[in-house]
């Protein structure tokens, strides 16, 4: 259906798309997720040629739509787009907004366009608003009209650019319900969204965008439950990360403890859990550092907003050394008071092969 090769888009102050490659199959329902500024909306706009790519090529079936000779108007008859801001004609009634595109672009007879528009308005639950004007509608109703207008062209592909981001939270569900129903029709959909539960519920495939491209591509079960790559894992689990590096025995112990406290305040971590992270850090470094001639430690603290839980993972140099097994009873009791689980592992061939993962209470 759609093939993308080495797509790049540069602006004067940013390059959101560096090298995008993908094949979208007929009937795919793709949720496009990722942090702000990673090119999600830009990708849709480049596919629809609302923004011209800096380089790269895009095909719709056997038509290269990035070819300057391509008739983009013909392409857009097959590819609809729903924007954040509705883009309805304020001086036209609801029924006119839905009827006009097929009449003007496809040459559809007025009666046929009217009949189909009423069918679509019934589908989105707004047949009773056919003679109203857009300024008489709520935001959620406007977005549903915008979806009906896009469907009036019977596109092969529909692109949704954060269709609920401009809505009051009470209106989000009604628009999601319409898109969810559309996802069951076998049409090809690409949906940029920050609503993770919605993305997971309706899609057959997920694009996680980061580092200038499609960083991870997979089924929703894989991307949301077992992401392969680290940035994806941090994003879908809404992880707030603090990274600590210790090189040698002369390190700023008190400064790191203060960093953990600031990290907890910044991310609104409950004070008790922040204190337990500090305790776990204090006990572990005091166990590890004295046992190594040239200590090298990498410590990662992760706070999951989704799970309201923290973990501390420490990687360190040297031969296999499970310091928790060697700790005396007092140290172990203090450490375990702050942890619900402590796991040691050895990663053969790693630069820092010793690993201790602490799940914080």
BANU-93091 format. One line per 2 residues: for each residue y, x, z of C-alpha. Coordinates in Angstrom, 3 decimals. Layout:
BANU-93091
Y,X,Z ~ ...
//
This chain:
BANU-93091
0.000,0.000,0.000 ~ 2.642,2.571,1.148
2.288,6.322,0.866 ~ 4.804,8.711,2.448
4.829,12.429,1.638 ~ 6.984,15.051,3.348
9.807,12.633,4.088 ~ 12.901,14.288,5.529
16.229,12.812,6.540 ~ 19.167,14.960,7.626
22.528,13.891,8.969 ~ 25.472,16.161,9.667
24.609,16.415,13.358 ~ 20.885,15.671,13.496
17.609,15.674,11.562 ~ 15.583,12.741,12.927
12.872,13.030,10.257 ~ 11.653,16.539,9.471
8.295,16.023,7.773 ~ 6.763,12.541,7.809
3.437,11.930,6.127 ~ 1.513,8.662,6.341
-0.525,6.113,4.455 ~ -0.016,2.449,5.385
-2.875,0.250,4.238 ~ -2.718,-3.342,3.075
-2.897,-5.573,6.157 ~ -1.956,-2.892,8.700
0.126,-4.099,11.634 ~ 1.835,-0.941,12.858
3.874,-0.599,16.031 ~ 6.274,2.336,15.882
7.078,3.663,19.341 ~ 8.726,6.723,20.829
11.809,7.941,22.689 ~ 15.274,7.041,21.456
16.547,9.294,18.691 ~ 13.150,10.202,17.231
13.754,8.530,13.870 ~ 11.903,5.221,14.257
14.607,3.041,12.700 ~ 15.490,5.785,10.237
11.905,5.757,8.979 ~ 12.082,2.037,8.194
15.468,2.399,6.528 ~ 14.164,5.246,4.364
11.072,3.254,3.396 ~ 13.323,0.350,2.370
15.813,2.753,0.747 ~ 18.702,1.496,2.845
19.048,5.190,3.713 ~ 18.296,7.735,1.015
15.898,10.440,2.224 ~ 17.115,14.014,2.022
13.769,14.942,0.475 ~ 10.232,13.670,0.192
8.626,10.787,-1.669 ~ 7.606,7.199,-0.887
5.320,4.969,-2.966 ~ 4.767,1.234,-2.794
1.389,0.880,-4.470 ~ 1.822,2.893,-7.702
5.642,2.700,-7.783 ~ 7.565,5.691,-6.445
10.501,4.011,-4.781 ~ 12.273,7.320,-4.098
12.494,7.964,-7.842 ~ 16.192,7.562,-8.840
15.032,5.530,-11.841 ~ 13.255,2.998,-9.637
14.730,-0.520,-9.604 ~ 15.102,-0.882,-5.832
16.040,-4.564,-6.172 ~ 12.579,-5.246,-7.563
11.030,-3.273,-4.708 ~ 12.910,-5.282,-2.096
11.455,-8.491,-3.486 ~ 8.167,-7.208,-2.099
9.517,-5.611,1.080 ~ 11.463,-7.633,3.651
13.379,-6.329,6.635 ~ 14.434,-7.947,9.904
17.285,-6.208,11.723 ~ 18.421,-6.072,15.341
21.650,-7.907,14.517 ~ 20.256,-10.946,12.573
22.682,-10.557,9.597 ~ 22.842,-14.302,8.924
25.567,-15.827,6.760 ~ 27.880,-17.517,9.259
29.367,-19.910,6.683 ~ 25.943,-21.176,5.586
23.663,-23.612,7.385 ~ 20.290,-22.522,8.681
18.440,-24.097,5.748 ~ 20.830,-22.435,3.279
20.302,-19.048,4.911 ~ 16.555,-19.381,4.363
16.775,-20.888,0.853 ~ 19.291,-18.518,-0.740
17.238,-15.285,-1.099 ~ 14.377,-16.809,-3.131
16.817,-18.850,-5.244 ~ 19.083,-15.914,-6.063
16.524,-13.098,-6.253 ~ 13.360,-14.825,-7.430
14.829,-17.721,-9.396 ~ 12.931,-20.254,-7.297
13.890,-23.878,-8.064 ~ 16.057,-25.403,-5.329
13.572,-28.101,-4.366 ~ 10.739,-25.582,-4.063
12.994,-23.269,-2.019 ~ 13.966,-26.169,0.238
10.362,-27.272,0.793 ~ 9.274,-23.735,1.607
12.279,-23.162,3.877 ~ 11.443,-26.278,5.885
7.832,-25.142,6.143 ~ 9.003,-21.771,7.503
11.461,-23.382,9.920 ~ 8.633,-25.517,11.275
6.548,-22.369,11.618 ~ 9.210,-20.690,13.760
9.862,-23.892,15.688 ~ 13.366,-24.575,14.382
13.055,-27.357,11.802 ~ 15.382,-29.416,13.950
18.162,-26.823,13.487 ~ 18.105,-26.888,9.660
21.647,-28.266,9.334 ~ 23.177,-26.201,12.128
25.278,-23.097,11.593 ~ 24.303,-19.707,13.069
27.077,-19.742,15.688 ~ 25.495,-22.886,17.138
22.231,-21.037,17.881 ~ 21.052,-18.781,20.681
20.214,-15.149,19.978 ~ 16.491,-15.861,19.992
16.954,-18.750,17.566 ~ 19.043,-16.584,15.238
16.342,-13.928,15.170 ~ 13.679,-16.518,14.383
15.852,-17.749,11.489 ~ 16.186,-14.157,10.272
12.391,-13.862,10.309 ~ 12.029,-17.134,8.376
14.572,-15.885,5.818 ~ 12.559,-12.699,5.320
9.310,-14.667,4.933 ~ 10.938,-16.940,2.356
10.648,-14.052,-0.116 ~ 6.876,-13.895,0.579
7.030,-10.090,0.929 ~ 3.934,-7.908,0.814
5.450,-5.770,3.582 ~ 7.766,-6.811,6.418
9.740,-4.237,8.381 ~ 11.059,-5.146,11.852
13.708,-2.876,13.348 ~ 13.668,-3.525,17.122
13.814,-7.291,16.561 ~ 14.197,-8.142,20.260
16.518,-5.359,21.452 ~ 19.715,-7.406,21.074
18.314,-10.444,22.862 ~ 18.697,-11.733,26.375
15.392,-11.074,28.217 ~ 14.745,-14.819,28.445
14.705,-15.039,24.631 ~ 12.430,-12.094,23.878
9.186,-14.027,24.279 ~ 9.994,-16.661,21.659
10.625,-14.019,18.982 ~ 7.559,-12.007,19.984
5.448,-15.153,19.676 ~ 6.579,-15.670,16.072
5.866,-12.044,15.144 ~ 2.519,-12.218,16.925
1.574,-15.276,14.872 ~ 2.678,-13.503,11.697
0.466,-10.527,12.602 ~ -2.604,-12.742,12.247
-1.869,-13.672,8.610 ~ -3.115,-10.457,6.994
0.364,-9.360,5.917 ~ 1.438,-5.736,6.315
3.920,-5.307,9.170 ~ 5.751,-2.294,10.565
7.534,-2.971,13.864 ~ 9.840,-0.617,15.747
9.777,-1.684,19.387 ~ 10.308,-0.493,22.944
8.150,-3.316,24.313 ~ 4.866,-1.521,24.983
2.824,-4.551,26.050 ~ 3.955,-6.418,22.937
3.184,-3.419,20.703 ~ -0.304,-3.097,22.112
-1.051,-6.823,21.895 ~ -0.278,-7.348,18.218
-0.857,-4.075,16.383 ~ -3.887,-2.629,14.656
-2.315,0.826,14.596 ~ 0.350,2.783,16.480
2.730,5.475,15.271 ~ 4.148,7.520,18.150
7.172,9.372,16.799 ~ 8.448,12.650,18.205
9.446,16.144,17.078 ~ 10.675,14.904,13.705
7.563,13.099,12.546 ~ 4.594,10.908,13.355
3.411,12.870,16.360 ~ 0.317,10.710,16.938
-1.289,7.980,14.837 ~ -4.177,5.881,16.088
-5.603,2.575,17.200 ~ -3.797,0.984,20.172
-6.760,1.634,22.476 ~ -6.595,5.342,21.680
-2.829,5.827,21.811 ~ -2.220,3.749,24.938
-5.400,4.512,26.911 ~ -6.510,7.961,25.718
-3.634,9.682,23.908 ~ -4.623,12.968,22.322
-1.279,14.757,22.560 ~ 0.820,15.567,25.605
4.142,13.974,24.604 ~ 2.358,10.735,23.775
0.621,10.724,27.148 ~ 3.898,11.237,28.977
5.639,8.505,27.009 ~ 3.055,5.717,27.206
2.503,6.324,30.909 ~ 6.270,6.558,31.446
5.915,9.927,33.122 ~ 8.851,11.756,34.677
8.003,15.428,34.728 ~ 9.128,18.397,36.810
7.925,21.809,35.634 ~ 7.922,24.807,37.988
7.132,28.404,37.101 ~ 6.403,31.183,39.603
6.159,34.781,38.412 ~ 5.348,37.254,41.164
5.509,37.091,44.922 ~ 9.294,37.018,45.190
10.160,33.452,44.311 ~ 12.689,30.964,45.679
10.436,28.831,47.851 ~ 13.227,26.806,49.471
14.974,26.337,46.141 ~ 11.823,24.819,44.616
11.352,22.506,47.609 ~ 14.956,21.343,47.072
14.276,20.864,43.341 ~ 11.378,18.545,44.211
13.638,16.543,46.510 ~ 16.298,16.153,43.792
13.598,15.216,41.271 ~ 12.414,12.459,43.618
15.923,11.078,44.118 ~ 16.723,11.195,40.395
13.575,9.286,39.451 ~ 13.694,6.838,42.380
10.373,8.011,43.764 ~ 9.668,6.600,47.230
10.748,9.207,49.826 ~ 7.285,9.300,51.414
5.672,10.289,48.122 ~ 8.353,12.885,47.419
7.674,14.381,50.854 ~ 3.937,14.445,50.127
4.612,16.254,46.824 ~ 6.606,18.841,48.776
3.793,19.212,51.311 ~ 1.170,19.664,48.584
3.343,22.276,46.867 ~ 3.992,24.170,50.116
0.353,24.300,51.140 ~ -0.987,25.254,47.718
1.444,28.070,46.965 ~ 0.892,29.519,50.425
-2.838,29.485,49.711 ~ -2.617,30.902,46.174
0.178,33.480,46.118 ~ -1.098,35.781,48.928
-4.555,35.925,47.269 ~ -3.285,37.257,43.928
-2.060,40.797,43.204 ~ 0.295,39.611,40.449
0.580,35.849,40.851 ~ 1.522,33.674,37.899
1.698,29.965,38.555 ~ 2.638,26.960,36.436
3.134,23.747,38.393 ~ 3.708,20.324,36.853
4.699,17.285,38.910 ~ 4.338,13.935,37.144
5.615,10.602,38.404 ~ 4.302,7.558,36.540
6.732,4.639,36.545 ~ 3.965,2.435,35.180
1.488,3.276,37.948 ~ 3.995,4.131,40.680
1.917,7.234,41.364 ~ 2.447,11.001,41.408
0.249,13.976,40.612 ~ 0.798,17.682,41.101
-1.144,20.070,38.858 ~ -1.146,23.797,39.551
-2.435,26.391,37.077 ~ -2.689,29.984,38.266
-3.886,33.404,37.170 ~ -6.737,35.572,38.366
-10.476,35.285,38.707 ~ -12.075,31.964,39.617
-10.624,31.050,43.004 ~ -10.820,27.613,44.593
-8.338,28.156,47.397 ~ -8.896,24.689,48.816
-12.496,25.603,49.589 ~ -11.352,28.714,51.455
-8.555,27.067,53.430 ~ -9.002,26.701,57.169
-9.373,23.272,58.720 ~ -5.726,22.992,59.726
-4.411,23.751,56.221 ~ -6.968,21.458,54.630
-6.076,18.631,56.981 ~ -2.363,18.982,56.157
-3.087,19.168,52.428 ~ -5.392,16.171,52.456
-2.889,14.171,54.485 ~ -0.637,14.226,51.422
-3.383,13.740,48.813 ~ -5.841,10.994,47.991
-7.787,13.346,45.719 ~ -7.945,17.107,45.105
-9.890,18.576,42.187 ~ -10.385,22.242,41.287
-11.529,23.389,37.847 ~ -11.871,26.610,35.878
-10.767,26.663,32.227 ~ -12.498,29.550,30.480
-10.194,31.478,28.135 ~ -6.957,29.906,29.363
-3.976,32.098,30.205 ~ -3.933,30.508,33.672
-7.586,29.527,34.079 ~ -7.536,28.180,37.643
-6.450,24.546,37.957 ~ -5.957,22.304,40.968
-4.945,18.692,40.440 ~ -3.668,16.754,43.421
-3.260,12.982,43.352 ~ -0.455,12.230,45.787
-0.790,9.452,48.340
//
